[in-house]
Amino acid sequence: MLYLLAQFFEFEGLANLVRYQSFRAGACLLTALTIGMIIGPRFIGYLRVSQGKGQPIRADGPQTHLAKRGTPTMGGLLIMSSLLISMLLWMDLTSFMVWACIAVTVGFGLIGFLDDYDKVTKRSHKGLSGKVRLFFEFLIAGLAAWLVVDDTTLYLPFMTFGIPMGPVYYVFAAFVIVGAGNAVNLTDGLDGLAIMPVIIASGTFAIIAYLVGRTDFAEYLGIPYVEGAGELAILCAAIIGAGLAFLWFNAPPAAVFMGDTGSLALGGALGVIAVAAHHEVVLAIVGGLFVLEAVSVIVQVFWFKRTGKRIFRMAPIHHHYEQKGWAESTVVIRFWIVAIVLAVIGLATLKLR
């Protein structure tokens, strides 16, 4: 909105600052952070009163989690509120790419909200049917992929060439978006565990999106140029700001849980950013922690159905380490370190070609 207003004034005077994506990214981050910090306490208080007993805690999970009973969920609504307001204020709303990202973020967040609402009202950790969730996730992801993708070439890290995929690319892109959303969702199991790696990945993709959206940097680095991708750096900044505000309240012991509302929305947002910037494979590197969490669940279920035995003491893998005796804070901080290392490796792919 402010970008359109500055454009109306022909970017004269102070409005000239709004012309620069770097300025709007910083402003968007601070806006999201400020909104989240201001509305957070009252919002969490409302959730605590309205939900009563809070998010249901699995009886077969780590016993230390039983102390978390009564903690409200749907904290993702706090993230979504600060994220969307800051996006609408600072991003270029004439871009289809921007609206595709908003559609995924809001759409996945709505699916997560319905799942959380079902859990809270029915006092069960099951939530919506997996088939229903996946159907609507692929529907939203497919629409977003159709909006943001012009070049159906898959670009590989460390390489200067791509693989033409044709129409299959749209299916691949939808899988990336849905996979990212659900991988972050599976990671969200400990206080602060999911949000910090999301912040780290968003910071990494803010750099990538900015470089991809500049012809000079894209040509120098040998990466695909995507017109308008620089706007996605502003979205990444908004995620960082909203994520930091949420982390303030989610730091152990958490005053609120993110819930599927936040984890699906943030994961989906990362997925659509990676697709739009043509760095889907790099997302698998930068978000390797999310991939590990998802794979641990897939492997555990696959092996248990065929042998009746478990590979991990409990899946996702962060619970495995809890069952081994690691303190929750130890698991969280060590996983953060892994996320930072993977982000550095992901950034290295920009130059090592």
C-alpha positions as CSV (number, residue, x, y, z in Angstrom):
1,M,0.0,0.0,0.0
2,L,2.8,2.5,0.9
3,Y,4.6,1.5,-2.2
4,L,1.6,2.4,-4.3
5,L,1.2,5.6,-2.4
6,A,4.8,6.6,-2.9
7,Q,4.4,5.7,-6.6
8,F,1.5,8.2,-6.7
9,F,3.8,10.9,-5.4
10,E,6.3,9.8,-8.1
11,F,8.8,8.8,-5.4
12,E,9.7,12.4,-4.5
13,G,11.1,13.4,-1.2
14,L,10.9,10.8,1.6
15,A,8.7,8.7,-0.7
16,N,11.9,8.0,-2.7
17,L,13.0,5.7,0.1
18,V,10.1,3.4,-0.5
19,R,11.4,2.8,-4.0
20,Y,14.2,0.6,-2.6
21,Q,13.5,-3.0,-1.7
22,S,16.2,-3.0,0.9
23,F,14.6,-0.1,2.8
24,R,11.1,-1.7,2.6
25,A,12.5,-5.1,3.8
26,G,14.0,-3.4,6.9
27,A,10.8,-1.4,7.5
28,C,8.7,-4.5,7.0
29,L,10.8,-6.5,9.5
30,L,10.5,-3.8,12.2
31,T,6.7,-3.3,11.5
32,A,6.0,-7.1,11.9
33,L,8.2,-7.2,15.0
34,T,6.5,-4.2,16.6
35,I,3.0,-5.4,15.9
36,G,3.7,-8.8,17.2
37,M,5.2,-7.4,20.5
38,I,2.4,-5.0,21.0
39,I,-0.6,-7.4,20.5
40,G,1.1,-10.5,21.8
41,P,0.3,-10.3,25.5
42,R,-3.4,-9.6,25.1
43,F,-3.7,-12.0,22.2
44,I,-2.2,-14.8,24.2
45,G,-4.4,-13.9,27.1
46,Y,-7.5,-14.2,24.9
47,L,-6.3,-17.6,23.6
48,R,-5.8,-18.8,27.2
49,V,-9.3,-17.8,28.2
50,S,-11.1,-19.0,25.1
51,Q,-9.3,-22.4,24.9
52,G,-9.4,-23.3,28.6
53,K,-7.3,-26.4,28.8
54,G,-5.2,-25.4,25.8
55,Q,-3.6,-27.7,23.3
56,P,-4.1,-31.5,24.0
57,I,-0.8,-33.2,25.0
58,R,-0.1,-36.7,23.8
59,A,0.0,-39.2,26.7
60,D,2.4,-41.4,24.8
61,G,4.9,-38.5,24.2
62,P,7.8,-37.5,26.4
63,Q,6.7,-37.2,30.0
64,T,8.3,-33.8,30.4
65,H,5.6,-32.4,28.0
66,L,2.8,-33.2,30.5
67,A,3.9,-30.1,32.4
68,K,2.8,-28.0,29.3
69,R,-0.8,-28.8,29.8
70,G,-2.9,-25.7,29.7
71,T,-0.6,-23.8,27.2
72,P,-2.8,-22.3,24.5
73,T,-2.2,-23.1,20.8
74,M,-3.0,-21.2,17.6
75,G,-0.1,-18.8,18.3
76,G,0.3,-18.8,14.5
77,L,-2.6,-16.3,14.4
78,L,-0.2,-13.8,16.1
79,I,2.4,-14.5,13.4
80,M,-0.2,-14.3,10.6
81,S,-1.6,-11.0,11.9
82,S,1.8,-9.1,12.2
83,L,3.0,-10.8,9.0
84,L,0.0,-9.9,6.8
85,I,-0.3,-6.3,8.0
86,S,3.4,-5.6,7.4
87,M,3.2,-7.3,4.0
88,L,0.2,-5.3,2.9
89,L,1.9,-2.1,4.1
90,W,5.3,-2.5,2.4
91,M,5.1,-4.8,-0.5
92,D,4.3,-4.0,-4.2
93,L,0.6,-5.1,-4.4
94,T,0.6,-5.0,-8.2
95,S,2.7,-8.1,-8.4
96,F,1.1,-11.5,-9.1
97,M,4.1,-13.1,-7.3
98,V,3.2,-11.2,-4.1
99,W,-0.4,-12.3,-4.2
100,A,0.5,-15.9,-4.9
101,C,2.7,-15.8,-1.7
102,I,-0.1,-14.2,0.3
103,A,-2.6,-16.9,-1.0
104,V,-0.3,-19.7,0.1
105,T,0.4,-18.1,3.5
106,V,-3.2,-17.4,4.3
107,G,-4.5,-20.6,2.7
108,F,-2.1,-22.9,4.5
109,G,-2.7,-20.9,7.7
110,L,-6.5,-21.4,7.4
111,I,-6.0,-25.1,6.9
112,G,-3.8,-25.2,10.0
113,F,-6.3,-23.1,12.0
114,L,-9.2,-25.5,11.2
115,D,-6.9,-28.4,12.3
116,D,-6.0,-26.6,15.5
117,Y,-9.6,-25.7,16.2
118,D,-10.7,-29.3,15.7
119,K,-8.1,-30.5,18.2
120,V,-9.0,-27.9,20.8
121,T,-12.8,-28.4,20.6
122,K,-12.7,-32.2,20.4
123,R,-9.8,-32.4,23.0
124,S,-7.9,-34.7,20.6
125,H,-4.5,-34.4,18.9
126,K,-5.8,-35.9,15.7
127,G,-7.3,-32.9,14.0
128,L,-8.5,-32.8,10.4
129,S,-8.3,-35.8,8.1
130,G,-4.9,-36.1,6.4
131,K,-6.5,-36.6,3.0
132,V,-8.6,-33.4,3.4
133,R,-5.6,-31.4,4.5
134,L,-3.5,-32.6,1.6
135,F,-6.2,-32.0,-1.0
136,F,-6.6,-28.4,-0.1
137,E,-2.9,-27.9,0.3
138,F,-2.2,-29.2,-3.2
139,L,-5.1,-27.1,-4.6
140,I,-3.6,-23.9,-3.1
141,A,-0.1,-24.8,-4.0
142,G,-1.0,-25.7,-7.6
143,L,-2.7,-22.4,-8.1
144,A,0.3,-20.5,-6.6
145,A,2.7,-22.4,-8.8
146,W,0.7,-21.6,-11.9
147,L,0.8,-17.9,-10.9
148,V,4.5,-17.5,-10.1
149,V,6.1,-19.9,-12.6
150,D,7.0,-18.7,-16.1
151,D,10.2,-20.7,-16.6
152,T,9.7,-24.5,-16.2
153,T,13.4,-25.3,-15.9
154,L,14.7,-26.9,-12.7
155,Y,18.0,-25.2,-11.8
156,L,20.5,-27.2,-9.7
157,P,22.9,-25.8,-7.1
158,F,26.6,-25.9,-8.0
159,M,25.6,-26.2,-11.7
160,T,25.4,-23.5,-14.5
161,F,22.6,-25.4,-16.4
162,G,19.1,-26.4,-15.7
163,I,16.8,-29.3,-16.5
164,P,13.7,-28.4,-18.7
165,M,10.7,-30.1,-17.1
166,G,7.8,-28.6,-19.1
167,P,4.3,-29.0,-17.5
168,V,5.7,-31.5,-15.0
169,Y,7.4,-28.6,-13.3
170,Y,4.1,-27.3,-11.9
171,V,3.4,-30.6,-10.2
172,F,6.9,-30.6,-8.8
173,A,6.5,-27.0,-7.6
174,A,3.2,-28.0,-5.8
175,F,5.0,-30.8,-4.1
176,V,7.8,-28.5,-2.9
177,I,5.3,-26.1,-1.4
178,V,3.2,-28.8,0.3
179,G,6.3,-30.6,1.4
180,A,7.8,-27.5,3.0
181,G,4.5,-26.7,4.8
182,N,4.2,-30.2,6.3
183,A,8.0,-30.5,7.1
184,V,7.9,-27.3,9.2
185,N,4.6,-28.6,10.8
186,L,6.4,-31.8,11.9
187,T,9.3,-29.8,13.3
188,D,7.1,-27.8,15.6
189,G,7.2,-30.0,18.6
190,L,9.4,-28.2,21.2
191,D,9.4,-24.6,22.5
192,G,11.3,-22.5,19.9
193,L,12.3,-25.5,17.8
194,A,10.5,-24.6,14.6
195,I,10.4,-20.8,14.6
196,M,14.2,-20.2,14.8
197,P,15.1,-22.4,11.8
198,V,12.2,-20.7,9.9
199,I,13.8,-17.3,10.8
200,I,17.2,-18.6,9.6
201,A,15.8,-20.0,6.4
202,S,13.9,-16.7,5.8
203,G,17.1,-14.7,6.2
204,T,18.9,-16.9,3.8
205,F,16.1,-16.7,1.2
206,A,15.9,-12.9,1.7
207,I,19.4,-12.7,0.3
208,I,18.7,-15.2,-2.5
209,A,15.5,-13.5,-3.6
210,Y,17.2,-10.1,-3.7
211,L,20.1,-11.4,-5.8
212,V,17.8,-13.4,-8.1
213,G,15.7,-10.3,-8.7
214,R,18.8,-8.2,-9.8
215,T,20.0,-8.8,-13.4
216,D,23.6,-7.7,-12.5
217,F,24.0,-10.0,-9.5
218,A,22.2,-12.9,-11.2
219,E,24.5,-12.7,-14.3
220,Y,27.6,-12.4,-12.1
221,L,26.7,-15.4,-9.9
222,G,25.3,-17.5,-12.8
223,I,21.9,-17.9,-11.2
224,P,18.6,-17.6,-13.0
225,Y,17.2,-14.0,-13.1
226,V,13.5,-13.8,-12.0
227,E,11.8,-10.5,-12.6
228,G,10.1,-9.2,-9.5
229,A,11.7,-11.7,-7.2
230,G,13.3,-9.0,-5.1
231,E,9.8,-8.3,-3.6
232,L,10.1,-11.7,-1.9
233,A,13.0,-10.5,0.2
234,I,10.5,-8.2,1.8
235,L,8.2,-11.1,2.6
236,C,11.2,-13.0,4.1
237,A,11.9,-9.9,6.2
238,A,8.3,-9.9,7.4
239,I,8.6,-13.5,8.4
240,I,11.7,-12.7,10.4
241,G,10.0,-9.9,12.2
242,A,6.9,-11.8,13.0
243,G,8.9,-14.9,13.9
244,L,11.1,-12.9,16.4
245,A,8.0,-11.5,18.0
246,F,6.5,-14.9,18.4
247,L,9.8,-16.4,19.7
248,W,9.7,-13.8,22.5
249,F,6.5,-15.5,23.8
250,N,7.4,-19.0,22.6
251,A,10.8,-19.1,24.4
252,P,10.9,-21.9,27.1
253,P,8.7,-22.2,29.0
254,A,6.4,-21.2,26.1
255,A,3.4,-19.0,26.9
256,V,1.8,-20.1,23.6
257,F,2.3,-22.8,21.0
258,M,2.5,-22.0,17.3
259,G,0.1,-24.8,16.3
260,D,-0.6,-25.9,12.7
261,T,-1.9,-22.4,12.0
262,G,1.6,-21.0,12.1
263,S,3.8,-23.9,11.0
264,L,1.8,-24.7,7.9
265,A,1.6,-21.1,6.9
266,L,5.3,-20.4,7.4
267,G,6.4,-23.6,5.7
268,G,4.2,-23.0,2.8
269,A,5.5,-19.4,2.5
270,L,9.1,-20.7,2.4
271,G,8.1,-23.3,-0.2
272,V,6.4,-20.7,-2.6
273,I,9.4,-18.3,-2.1
274,A,11.8,-21.1,-3.2
275,V,9.7,-22.0,-6.2
276,A,9.3,-18.3,-7.3
277,A,13.0,-17.8,-6.9
278,H,13.9,-21.1,-8.7
279,H,15.9,-22.3,-5.7
280,E,13.8,-25.3,-4.8
281,V,16.8,-27.7,-4.3
282,V,18.6,-25.0,-2.2
283,L,15.5,-25.0,0.0
284,A,16.1,-28.7,0.7
285,I,19.6,-27.7,1.8
286,V,18.8,-24.6,3.8
287,G,15.7,-26.3,5.3
288,G,17.6,-29.6,5.8
289,L,16.5,-29.7,9.4
290,F,12.9,-29.8,8.3
291,V,13.7,-32.4,5.7
292,L,15.3,-34.6,8.4
293,E,12.3,-34.3,10.7
294,A,9.9,-35.3,7.8
295,V,12.1,-38.2,6.7
296,S,12.3,-39.5,10.2
297,V,8.5,-39.8,10.4
298,I,8.3,-41.4,6.9
299,V,11.0,-43.9,7.7
300,Q,9.5,-44.7,11.1
301,V,6.0,-45.3,9.8
302,F,7.3,-47.3,6.8
303,W,9.5,-49.6,8.9
304,F,7.0,-50.1,11.7
305,K,4.2,-51.1,9.3
306,R,6.5,-53.8,7.7
307,T,8.4,-55.1,10.7
308,G,6.5,-54.0,13.8
309,K,9.7,-52.4,15.1
310,R,10.9,-48.8,15.4
311,I,14.1,-47.3,14.1
312,F,13.8,-44.2,16.4
313,R,12.6,-44.3,19.9
314,M,10.0,-41.8,18.8
315,A,9.4,-39.7,15.7
316,P,9.8,-36.9,14.7
317,I,13.5,-37.2,15.4
318,H,13.6,-34.4,18.0
319,H,11.5,-36.6,20.3
320,H,14.0,-39.4,19.7
321,Y,16.7,-37.3,21.3
322,E,14.4,-36.4,24.2
323,Q,13.7,-40.1,24.8
324,K,17.5,-40.6,24.9
325,G,17.7,-38.2,27.8
326,W,18.6,-34.9,26.1
327,A,17.0,-31.9,27.8
328,E,14.5,-30.0,25.7
329,S,16.7,-26.9,25.6
330,T,19.7,-29.0,24.5
331,V,17.7,-30.4,21.6
332,V,16.4,-27.0,20.5
333,I,19.8,-25.2,20.6
334,R,21.7,-28.0,18.9
335,F,19.1,-28.1,16.1
336,W,19.4,-24.4,15.8
337,I,23.1,-24.8,15.2
338,V,22.4,-27.4,12.5
339,A,20.0,-24.9,10.9
340,I,22.7,-22.2,10.8
341,V,25.3,-24.5,9.3
342,L,22.9,-25.6,6.6
343,A,22.0,-22.0,5.8
344,V,25.7,-21.2,5.3
345,I,26.0,-24.2,2.9
346,G,22.9,-23.1,1.1
347,L,24.3,-19.6,0.6
348,A,27.6,-21.1,-0.6
349,T,25.8,-22.7,-3.6
350,L,25.3,-19.2,-5.0
351,K,29.1,-18.8,-5.6
352,L,30.3,-22.4,-6.1
353,R,29.3,-23.1,-9.7
